[in-house]
Amino acid sequence: MKVGILALLRDDMKVTYYTNKEIWKWCFHSYPLPDGNWNHNVLSVKLAPYAPRKALEDPNIDDDIRTARRSANKHTTVIVDRAHSFDVNFENYLFLVRPKSDEVLSTEWGSILLSKDYRWKVFVKGIFVEERGVRDPPALYYGVDFSRAALNRDRQSLMTRGEVASTIVRMWNSLITAETQGDKIVGAYLQIMLKKVESLDTAMVGELLSRKAAERLLAQLRAMYPADAFFYFDQDETASEVPHISHSFSIWLF
């Protein structure tokens, strides 16, 4: 969150939080250093009490701010603005746009983003850092928001491709094996696995997916196709394909 606010402030934007009790105005603060120089880039917050009656009578507050203050009775509302027109892609900041809850699969390592709006995109703590698309294979199928990855000063992820792939499989493994999850999540992962395209989402599946997760995937796969369907491992050169009822599947159950 703080990295995102820093990026917005450096782009000459104002960031204000409205809660049910306070107003937080994010800004840069200057303070003197022991050597006599000044540090001008300290992220700070100016606090003010939430005063809805005064806000109603203040002619300097526009309708967007009034609406935000009313909704802040139950939620913290974030307003980002700038004095002149600007073009900013708010989809790059998940904590501002708040994707639909049914399109976000949360785990202890972060979230899988099912919406097509986030296809190929990598976020870290809600901030867009890069795309892993078809031009840079293996590509991502779903978007992902990592909660534990580190960023450098240019907001670039410090995770290697292998770390990205292994973390994504761990995320899916926890989702698929969770007792509270339904067939929708299993089907979402099968959708990737049934495509004969290399993907970061499944690159480490053979090494890291648990037997329990594999069994749930296979059970739903069998439910999707006729009882006499034959599934084979498509990297096994000795496997023979049965016409019309054969389907490749990239997990062995031992």
N, C-alpha and C positions, 0 to 999 in steps of 0.2 A: 504494500500500500504506500509506504513512504517513498519508495523508488518511483512509483507512478506520479505521486504529487510533485516530487522533484522535477520530473520530466515536464509536467504541465507548467510549473512555475518558470522553468527555464525557457519555455516557449511563450513567455509573456502572457500567461493566463492566470486568472484568479481562481482560487479553490476555497470554497467556504462550506463548512459543515453546519447544518441546522439540526439540533437535537431538541428534545422536549424541555430542556432547561438552559441550554447554552448555545452560543454561536461561536464556532471555531473559524478563524480566518488564518489560513496558512500563508506564510511569508518567509522571506530571507531576513535574518537579523545580523547586524554587525557588532563585533565586540573586540576590544583591544587585546593584543597578544603581549606576552612578557617582553618580547624584543622591541616593542614600540610600534610594530605594524598592526594592521587591522585584518580580521577575518570577516569578509562580507557575505559569506554564503552558508550561514548556519540556519538550518531549517527550524522554524519556530511557529508558534501558534499564539495568536492574539485572542484571548477569551473575553466574551461579553455575555451578560445575562440575556436570556430569551425573553423578550418583552412584546408579546403579540398585540397588545392594545396600542403601544406606541408605533408599531409597524403599520397598523391600519391607517394611522394619521400621517405617516411620513410620505410626502410626495416623491421622494427620491428612490423609493422602492418600487420596482416594476412588478407586473402581474406574475411573472415566473417565480420571483422571490417570495411573493405572498403565498402562492400555491405551495411552494416548498416548505414554508414555515407552518402552514396548516397541516401538511402531511407529516411534519416532524413531531407531531403530538404522539405518534406511535412508532415512528421510525427515524433513523438518522438519514437526512436527505443531503445529498452532495450537489452543489451548484458550481459549474465551471464556466467562466465567462471571460471575455476580453473586450476592451473598449472599441476596437475596430473589428471588422469581419475577418474570419479566419476559417481555414479548412482543416478540420481535425477528424480523424477516424476514431470515433469513440468505441468502435468494436475492438480496438486494440487494448482497452482497459476494461476487463471483465467486472471489476468492482464498481464501474460506472453504469454499464449497460445491464448487468445482472441477467444472464441467460435464463431461459425457462427452466424451472427445477426438474421437469421430466426429461430434459435434454442434457442434464449434467449428472454423471455417475461419480460419486465422491468416494475416495479411499484415503488411507493414511498417507499415501505418497502423492496425492493430488487428485485431479478429476479428469475423466474422459468426457469430451465435448461432442455429442452426437449430431448437433445441428450442422447442416451443409455450410452455414455461414463461417464455420471454424475449420472446415476441411483443410488438412495439411498444416495447420498452424500450431506452433509451440508457444505456450505461455509459461511464465514462471511467476508464481504468486499473483496471478491475475493480470500480468503485463505481457503483451506480445513481444516476442524476441526474434522469431524467425519462421520461415516456411520450409517444410520438408516435402516438396511437391514432386511431380513426375519428372521435372527437369533435373532433379538431384536425387536419383534413386539410391536406395529404396525409399519410397515415399511413405508418408503417414496416410492412413485412411480416415481415421477420426482425428479431431483436434485433441490436444492434451494440455492440461495446466498443472505443472509440477509445483508442489508445495515445499520441496526441500532443496531444489537446485540452486546453485549460486550464480550470480551475474557479475560480469566485469563492469567497469565504469561506463562502457558504451552500451550497456543493457544487452549484452550478448551472453547466451548461456555458456557455462563452462563445462557442460556435460558432453562426453564423447558420444559418438553414434551408438556404440555398444551399451553405454550407460542408459541412453534414451530407450533403446530397444528392450533391455532387461527390466527396466523400471515399468515400462508399459505392460509387459507380460505379467509382472507381479501385481499390477493394478487389476488387470482382467482376471487373474487367478483368484484374487480376494473377492471380486464381484461375483464371479461364477459360482464359487463355493459357499458364499453366504447363504444361510438358510432362508433369509427373508427375501431374497431376490427371486424373481420369476423367470419365465421363459423368454421375456423380452430381451434381457441382457445376454442370455445364452445365444439367442438368435442374432443379436447384433454382432457378436464375435464370429459366429459361423458365417455371417455374410462376408467377412473379410477372408476367412480361411478357405472358402469355396471358390474364391477368385484366384485364377492361376497367374497372379502378379505378385512379385516380391514386395513385401511391406514391412515397415519398421514395427507395426503393431504385432506381427507374428514372427519376426525374424528369430527370436529366441524361444519360441514356443516349445520346441522339442527338448530343450535343456531345462526349462524352468517351470513349465506348466505341471501342476500336480495331477496325480492319478484321479483324484476325486473330481477335479475340474474336467479332465479328459472324459471321464465316464458320463458326466452331465452333458457335455457336448455331443458325445456319441449317441446318447439316448434320444436327444432332440433330433439329431440328424436322421436316425432311424424312423422317427415319427414323421419326418418330412417326406420320406420316400417309401415306395412299396416294400412289402415284407421281403421280397426276393432280390432287393437291390444289393449289389456287391460293392464294398468300399475297399479301396486299396491305397497304399502309400505311393504317391506319384514320383518319388525319387528312387524307388526300388526298381532296378533295371530288369528284375526277373518277373515282375508283376505283369499279368496279361489283362487286357481290357475286354470286358464283356459288353457288346453293343447295346445301346439304349438304356441299360439299367446300371451302368458303372459310373461311379462318381469318385473323384480324387479327394482325399482327406489327409491332412498332414500330421496326424498323431498316431503313433502305435500304442496300443495298450498291452502291457506285458503282465 
